[in-house]
Amino acid sequence: MRDDVKGRQSIQAQDRVGYELSLIYRLKVMFAAFWSSRVRTKVLLIGPALIGVILLTAYATVLLNQWNAPFYDAIARRDLPGFFHQLKIFALIAGLLLLLNVIQAWFNQMTALYMREGLTRDLVDQWLQRKRALRLSASGLIGINPDQRLHEDARNLAESTTSLMIGLVQSTILLVSFIGVLWELSSGFVFHFGTHSFSIPGYMVWAAVFYAASASVLSQLVGRKLVRLNADRFSKEAELRFALMHANENMPAITVARGEENERLRINGDISGVLAVLRRLAMANVNLTWVSAGYGWLVVVIPIIVAAPAYFSGGLTFGQLMMSVGAFNQVNTALRWYVSNFGPIAEWRATLMRVTDFRQALTSMGDDHNLKEGIDYEKEASDTLTLDRVQIAAKIGEEIDQCGGFRVHETSVTIKAGEKVMINGDHSVNRRLLFLALSEIWPFGSGKIGLPSSGEMLFVPQSAYIPGGTLREVLAFPEPAGTYNNTDVEAALGTAGLQHLIARLDTQARWDKLLDSDEQKAIGFARLLLVRPRWIVFDEVLEGMEPAWLVTMIKVLESMPESTMIYIGRSEAYVEALQPRILHLEPLLGRPEPVVVAKVPNSPAPAI
């Protein structure tokens, strides 16, 4: 329970740190990513063209607003020829605006597409830098559900950034275009009170500024919680999506264990978490609607009320009144851009926070951890691997002897090329961490490990990775599909007991679903026959295999006498077939003493 509370406090602390990073800093991070992306040139070419279209649209909108005066004056005069003439002018202006709107919509879509391409490719490139993805997964909250940040968050950020940026530019241009028109129209407003008369320069401009500013202030006060609530929503949605995906991927195991009810309760808990945030978000949006909708309805009459004194005093014609109303609405719309987009801006900032935190976590993660104490890696000659007083920490940030750490019992070990070695140990020891330490992924511990060139080593994990694509691509991974010739590929499949798959080499399928666990492991052994590495490190890959498959895999290993093999595990078949030198792992001090089980008479001795 204490660990759970500490974990939640740690997550909340990480959330606060991420939230408190300045908006300017986050924008710098994203601008740096964009500037280094491959789509920079495309966006920089579209940008000026888009601004040109927006300027032309603003000019046509000004013409349309000026058209209001003669059109409504013709109506007031009951001038039928003038009325039809103004309709012809309207058709020309409206046609031009329609064309410009279509062109701008295309530019908008292309800009959003290129922004998404640049952002998504940049995040994927950063995520799949050597060792980063695995290390990130062990970095706490920031490493949870990276697929959500790489897909949904990147898409939302690219699309919302494009939409908001274009909206801001368009509103600014409209504001500059119409504020002069409105100032000129209101310059002749004269107010009469009794025997006194006075005028206020730019009267309607100041009225529009006050109206929009009051709406902005109220929206800021009412909607200030939206940014944080949207960030919480995205996080909870990602957790629910992962829970559903995880359950679907493991449904056979859940069904066999009769665990549907337990899994239902877990998923319903995640659904409840999402719904709780959505309820708070809905209430915040409802409160914001009081302001946005209220000011939206008032704008129908406010410009007429503001201009009414000048109209009723005879200072404006009916057409000029309607022209003033149109100009007021354009200025108010431009000034209230922030108000109208407060909700989208809140979502954009929440998404920006998630994406920049993710990217910053990746880019600040160098190729090696900055450890005050850790395993010291050295490059040895290609025919030697050494282990010198190696101790492995089972957890990050705790004393080795207090966190379930272990060590290699043989203090100083030298493994020569061509040797066959097994490293086993007590079941309480997490042997997989030694496998990760040898691959330089888990540097937490102490001592020295001397390794041959990484290009000469191949690591075989307990669960083979089966990428999507054709079987030929699966066998060649991580190299391109055409790396190995067809004869060698077919021979490797045959030796590994997969003759029945030779005819399907170029079939694209979900091989991780079509092949059972033993067949997937056999794919890894077929890959060994193709690569023929000088050094191979296994992680308990033979444990739990069916006897027939186990015999076949041993024959594969026996066919590679030139390769050095280091098997981390307790496979008796490996010991009997290859007669390896055996090394031992043992828990460090500070661990509870193992329970001694009485030996049953005539029972076989435990494996070393």
Secondary structure, 3 states (H helix, E strand, C coil): CHHHHHHHHHHHHHHHHHHHCCHHHHHHHHHHHHHCCCCHHHHHHHHHHHHHHHHHHHHHHHHHHHHHHHHHHHHHHCCHHHHHHHHHHHHHHHHHHHHHHHHHHHHHHHHHHHHHHHHHHHHHHHHCCCCHHHHHHCCCHHHCCHHHHHHHHHHHHHHHHHHHHHHHHHHHHHHHHHHHHHHHHHCCCCEEECCEEECCCCHHHHHHHHHHHHHHHHHHHHHCCHHHHHHHHHHHHHHHHHHHHHHHHCHHHHHHCCCHHHHHHHHHHHHHHHHHHHHHHHHHHHHHHHHHHHHHHHCCCHHHHHHHHHHHCCCCCHHHHHHHHHHHHHHHHHHCHHHHCHHHHHHHHHHHHHHHHHHHHHHCCCCCCCCCCCCEEEECCCCEEEEEEEEECCCCCCCHHHCCCEEECCCEEEEECCCEEEEEECCCCCCHHHHHHHCCCCCCEEEEEEECCHHHEEEECCCCCCCCEEHHHHHHCCCCHHHCCHHHHHHHHHHCCCHHHHHHCCCEECHHHHCCHHHHHHHHHHHHHHHCCCEEEEECCCCCCCHHHHHHHHHHHHCCCCCEEEEECCCHHHHHHHCCEEEEEEECCCCCCCCCCCCCCCCCCCCC
